[in-house]
Amino acid sequence: MTILHFVVRVTHVLLGAFWVGSTMLLALFIIPVVETSGPAGGAIMQGLMKKGMPRVLTFVGLFTVLTGIYLLWQLSGHFSGTFMGSASGILLSTGALFGIIALLIGVHVSRPTVNKLGEIGARVAASGAPPTPEDVAEMARLRARVATATRLVAIALVVSVICMALGPHI
């Protein structure tokens, strides 16, 4: 094992653990609390936005996927048909596919939706007036969309982790 391979593998595992753990925390605890917190839930989401959580999770997800593709490329002998058609190759590539799906949902659904929620919340806060009924309805719709997307990302990541854990041992 080269030093580069070691560094990429450790990076992949650490980033993946952070990505999965953060997503599970969001899906199982933070979003359900936000959903039942009324207007205070908006403040929680604003706090996560200010801390850069959507940007950090996008970065972590992207680099987890990129390092994973590199590792699969190396392990498979540059995606050789023999390896990719084996049980290990199929399981690892399935895990990679679910990781990519999770990243795409995060980038194309979760992050833009959270950004839109942040824009509405900032506009309402800047106005000093209570949110209009339209704002309340739109924020509820967007929160539901984020909750669904986050749950889907969590499921995809759990499937990915299971495939990655089993793949090398089949």
C-alpha positions in Angstrom: 0.0 0.0 0.0 1.5 3.4 -1.0 1.3 6.4 1.2 -1.0 8.1 -1.3 -3.4 5.1 -1.1 -3.2 5.1 2.7 -4.0 8.9 2.8 -6.9 8.6 0.3 -8.3 5.7 2.2 -8.1 7.3 5.6 -9.6 10.5 4.1 -12.4 8.6 2.5 -13.3 6.8 5.7 -13.1 9.9 8.0 -15.1 12.0 5.5 -17.7 9.3 5.0 -18.1 8.8 8.8 -18.7 12.5 9.2 -21.1 12.7 6.3 -23.1 9.7 7.4 -23.1 10.7 11.1 -24.1 14.3 10.3 -26.9 13.1 8.0 -28.2 10.7 10.5 -28.2 13.3 13.2 -30.2 15.6 11.0 -32.6 13.0 9.9 -33.3 11.4 13.2 -33.0 14.3 15.7 -32.5 17.9 14.3 -35.2 17.9 11.6 -37.9 16.3 13.8 -37.2 18.9 16.5 -37.3 21.7 13.9 -40.6 20.3 12.6 -42.2 20.5 16.0 -40.7 23.8 17.2 -42.8 26.2 15.3 -41.1 29.6 14.6 -38.2 28.5 16.8 -37.4 25.8 14.2 -36.6 28.6 11.8 -34.0 29.9 14.1 -32.4 26.5 14.5 -32.2 26.2 10.7 -30.8 29.8 10.4 -28.1 28.8 12.9 -27.1 25.8 10.9 -27.0 27.9 7.8 -24.7 30.5 9.5 -22.4 27.7 10.6 -22.2 26.6 7.0 -23.6 23.1 7.5 -25.1 22.8 3.9 -21.8 23.9 2.4 -19.7 21.6 4.6 -21.9 18.6 3.9 -21.7 19.3 0.2 -17.9 19.5 0.4 -17.6 16.4 2.5 -20.0 14.4 0.3 -18.2 15.4 -2.8 -14.8 14.5 -1.5 -16.1 11.2 0.0 -17.4 10.2 -3.4 -14.3 11.3 -5.3 -11.9 9.5 -3.0 -14.2 6.4 -3.1 -14.2 6.4 -6.9 -10.4 6.6 -6.8 -10.2 3.7 -4.3 -12.5 1.6 -6.4 -10.5 2.4 -9.5 -7.3 1.2 -7.8 -8.9 -1.9 -6.2 -10.6 -3.0 -9.4 -7.5 -2.7 -11.5 -8.8 0.4 -13.3 -12.4 -0.9 -13.4 -11.5 -4.2 -15.0 -14.5 -6.2 -16.1 -13.3 -9.3 -14.1 -13.3 -7.4 -10.8 -16.4 -5.3 -11.5 -18.4 -8.4 -12.4 -17.4 -10.2 -9.2 -19.5 -10.2 -6.0 -17.1 -7.7 -4.4 -17.1 -5.5 -7.4 -20.9 -5.5 -7.7 -21.3 -4.7 -4.0 -18.7 -2.0 -3.9 -20.0 -0.3 -7.1 -23.6 -0.5 -5.7 -22.3 1.2 -2.6 -20.6 3.9 -4.8 -23.9 4.3 -6.7 -25.9 4.9 -3.5 -23.2 7.4 -2.3 -23.5 9.3 -5.6 -27.3 9.3 -5.3 -27.0 10.7 -1.8 -24.7 13.4 -3.0 -27.0 14.3 -5.9 -30.0 14.6 -3.7 -28.1 16.7 -1.3 -26.7 19.0 -4.0 -29.9 19.3 -6.2 -32.7 19.1 -3.6 -31.6 19.6 0.0 -29.1 22.5 -0.4 -31.2 24.7 -2.7 -34.2 24.1 -0.5 -32.4 25.0 2.7 -31.0 28.1 0.9 -34.6 29.1 -0.1 -35.7 28.6 3.5 -32.9 30.8 4.7 -33.8 33.6 2.2 -37.4 33.6 3.3 -36.4 33.6 7.0 -33.9 36.4 6.5 -36.5 38.5 4.6 -39.1 38.0 7.3 -36.6 38.8 10.0 -35.4 41.9 8.2 -38.9 43.1 7.8 -39.6 43.0 11.5 -43.2 41.9 10.7 -44.6 38.5 11.3 -44.5 36.1 8.3 -47.3 36.3 5.9 -49.6 33.3 5.6 -48.0 32.7 2.2 -44.5 32.7 3.8 -45.7 30.3 6.5 -47.2 28.0 3.9 -44.0 28.2 1.7 -41.7 27.5 4.7 -43.8 24.5 5.7 -43.6 23.1 2.2 -39.9 23.7 2.0 -39.3 22.2 5.5 -41.2 19.0 4.4 -39.1 18.8 1.3 -35.9 19.1 3.3 -37.1 16.5 5.7 -37.9 14.0 2.9 -34.7 14.7 1.1 -32.6 14.3 4.2 -34.3 11.0 5.0 -33.6 9.7 1.5 -30.0 10.8 1.8 -29.7 9.0 5.1 -31.2 5.8 3.6 -28.9 6.0 0.6 -25.8 6.5 2.8 -26.8 3.6 5.1 -27.1 1.3 2.0 -23.7 2.6 0.8 -22.0 1.9 4.1 -23.4 -1.6 4.3 -22.2 -2.3 0.7 -18.8 -0.8 1.5 -18.5 -2.8 4.7 -19.4 -6.1 3.1 -17.9 -5.7 -0.4 -14.3 -6.5 0.3 -15.3 -9.6 2.3 -17.5 -11.4 -0.3 
